[in-house]
């Protein structure tokens, strides 16, 4: 994950909760990719260290276990940069220009100059992040499959030039990733100022939920609603029980409950669900030295693996 801001509920339900489950099935490496954050936010790095530490706190509070998984900061393992440099020598420019998200973000991200080498080349850095650990699987959503395929193509090209069979071709570990809307109905994003953050105090979370957009056609309490287009109902579908989801769906369409009732149900459920997270997070915030030690230990473990990989790379490249 890129530490370009505070983590929000979209990050949690879209990725983090799946990461927690993967620990029981795989040897996992979880990197806070601060160099990737610079690809779009290079002008202002004043809060980068704050975001890095907060991200580590949120990961651990959510259930990433340091004894099971390696948690580290990308820039602390310099082998990422070395492998990125070497892979960039063989990555055709045309491959990068055809990456769909490159074109999309050039159009969508306003107010930032993205005409930089770093932004164009970030998929190669991403490939290095994966390959330096000789990863067999990468947890991704369907919208990221083209990124992973580029990594696989780089592996084949490396093999063609140098042989050695160093890197496995990483496979996608497709995970369910619901895209939660923000308070205004658009995709939840810090850049839209519509996010509910994992670090929001209870009262702040409640205020944000109570101001959430609902079915715009439902103007009065006795107007029937359409849950299918309601951002609040999108949250219920990922956090409420099946019985509650069915009840809200039915009662909304019949005007049996109002939007305020629906929002109160949601806030109560979120508060229950994240009570253990909040308790653990508060404890970690009070003792950030523990978090720093976890990151240092993760750095050492990650670096040992990365160093072995780079020895193999230098050997087959004869450098």
N, C-alpha and C positions, 0 to 999 in steps of 0.2 A: 504494500500500500504506500501511496505517496503522502508524506506528511505536509500537505499543502493547506491544512486547516484542521479543525476539530472534527472528530468522527461523529456521524449522526446515525439515526435509526436506519436510514437507507443502507449505510455501510454495514451495519450489524446484520440486518436480515438478508442483504444481498451477498455477503461474503463471510463475515466473521463467524456467524453461527455455524456455517459449514466447515470452516477451518477447525473449530473446536472438535467437531465430530471426526475429522480426518486423523486426528492424533492417535485414535485407537486402532487405526488400520495401517498407517504409514509412518516412516521416519520423515518428519516434516521440518522444513526450513522456512521461517517466516522473517522476511526482511522489511525493514522500514527504509524505503528507497528514496533517500534524500537527494541523490543526484537526479533522479527522475523528477522530483519536485522542481528542480532548477530549470527543467526544459521549458516550463511555462511561467514560472515565478522567479526568474533570475534577477529581476530588478530590485526586489525588496526581500531580503533574507532576515529581517530583524526578528521575526518570530519563529524561525525555523527550528531552533533548539527547543523552544517551548512546545511546538507541535510534535516533535520527535518524542519527547518524554511523555507527553500526554497520550500519544498513540500507544506507546509501550504500556502505560498504565491501563488504558482501556482494553488492550488485548489480554493482559493478565487477569484483569477483573472479569472479563467475559468468559475466561476458562482456558486460555492458552497456558499450558503448564510447562514451565522452564525445564523441569526434569525429564519431560517427554519430548519436547520440541526445542529447536534451536532458534532463539529470538535474537536478532542482531540488527545493527545499523549498516546499511549498504556501504557507505563511504569509509567505514572502519576496516573493511576488508579490501585492500587496494588491488587484489587480484581481479576484482570485477572490472576495474578500469583497464588493466593490462590486457585481459581477454577481449574486452570491447575494442581496444585499439587494434589488436591483431585481426579480429573478425571484420572490422571496418575496412581493412585492406582488400578483402575479397567480396564484400557485399556490393553488388551492382547498384548503381544509382537508381536505375529504373525500378528495381524492386521496392525501394523506399518511397519513390514518388507514387507508386500504385497502391500503397497501403490506404484502405478506405478511411480510417480514422484521421489520417494526416489531412486529407482533403476536407473532411467534415469539420475538424477543429479549426482549420484555417478560415473556414467560413463562419463558424459559430462563435469562436472566442473573440470578443471585441475588446479594444482598448489595450491590446498587448501586441508587440512586434514578435511574431513567431517565425520570421524569415531568418532562422538561425540554423547553423550546422547541428547544434545539439537537439533541436526539436525534430529536424528531419531524421537524424540518426538514432532517435531514442529506441526504435525497435531492435537495433543492433545491440544496444546496451541491455535491453530486456533479454535478448538471446543470451548474452554473456551471463546475466543473472541466473538464468536457468542452467546453462551448460557448465558453468564453473563447478556445479555440484553434481554434474552428470545425472540430472533428474530424469526419472522415468515417467513421471506424471506431473501435470500442472493443473491445478483447479481453476477452471475458467467458465464463464458463461458463453453462450453461443455467439454473442457479438464479439468475442475476443478470439475466435477460432482462427481468423486470418493472421493474427499476430503469431500464434503458435505455429502455424504452417510456414510462416517466414523463417522461424527458428529452425524448423525441420529442413527447409531448403538450404539454409546456411550450413547445417550439419553435412548435408550431402555434398555441397560445394567444397567444404573443408576436406572431406574424405577424398573427393576427386583429386584435389591438388596434393595432399600430403599423406593420405592413407592413415594407417595406425588404428583405425576403428576406436578412437578415443571416446567419442560422444554417442550415447544412445539417442535415437530420434524420440524426443519426448512426446508422450501421448496426452490428449486432453482428458481430464477428469471432469466431465460435465457435471455441474452442480446446479440445483434449482436456485434461481436468483430473482426473487420477486422485486420488481422495480417500484418502490414506494413513492407516491406523490408527496410533494411538499405541502405546506399549509395553503398555498395558492392554487393547488391542482397541477402545477407543472412538476417535472421531475425534481425530486429533493436534491438540492445543491446549495452549498454555502454561497456560491456566486449569485444565486437568485434570492438570497436572504429569506429562504422559506424552509429552513431545516430545523428539525428538532434534534438537538445534540444529546449524545449519551451523557455528557457532563452537565446538562441543564438541571438546576435544582427543581424539585417537585413542583413548586408554585409556577416557575417559568414554563415548565412543560405543560402544566394545566392551562395556563393562559394561551399558549400557542395552539393547543388542541381546541379550545373554545372559540378561537378566531378562524379555525379552518374553514375553507370553502366547502360547500356541500352541493347538492343538486340545485343548480340555479333556477330551475323551474318551480321549486318548492318554496314559495314566498310566505305562506301562512302555515300555521300548525296543522290545520286540517286538510292541507293539500297532500295528495298522495305523492310519494317520491319514487325515484329510480335509483336504487343502490348501485347499479352497474356503472353509473357515471359519477358516483360520489367518492371523493378522496378518503373520507372517514371510513367508509365501508371497505376500501382497499386495505386499510390497516386491520380492521376486524378479521379479514380473511387470512391474515398471517399470524394473528396473535390470539384470537378468541377461540373458544371451543366450538365444535361443529354445531352443537345445539344452539348456542348463542348466535352464531352466524345465521342459521336458518331462521331463528326468531326475529332477528333484526331485519333480515331480507323481507320476511313476510309482513312484519308490522310497519316497516317503512312504506311499502307499497300500498298498505291499507290506511296509512296515516294513523296507525295505532300508537306510534311513538313519534316524538318530535326530534329535530336535529340536536337540540340540547341534551335530551335523554341519551341519544346515541353517542354523543361526545363524552358524556359523563361515564357511560359504560366503558368507553375506550380508555379514558384516563385511569379508571380504577384497575382495569386489566393490565395496562402498562406498568402501573405502580407496583402491582403484585409481581408481575413477571421480572421486573428489574430490581426488586428489593435486594436480593443477594448481590447483584452487580454493584449497586450503590454502596452497600456496606463494605465490600471488598475494595472498591475504588477509593472511598474515603480513607480507608486504612493505608492504602498505598500512597495517596497524596500526602498523608502525614509523615510518611517515611520513604521518601524518594530515593534514599541511599540504596534501599533494597532493589529498586528498579534499575538503578545504575549498575549495580553489581550483576544483576541478571543479564544486562546488555553486554557487559564486559566478558562474562563467561561465555555468552553466545558468540561473541566476536572471536574468542580463542578457538572455540569448537569449529566455527565456520571457516576460519582461516586455515586450519590444519587440512581440511578437505580441499579448499581452494588451492592451496600451495601444491598439493599432490597433483591436482589436475594440471596446473600450469607447468609443472615439471614434465608431464607427459606431452603437453602442447609444444613446449620449446624443443623437446627431443625430436618429435616428428617434423617440426618446421626447420630443424637444424639451425636454431638461433640461440 
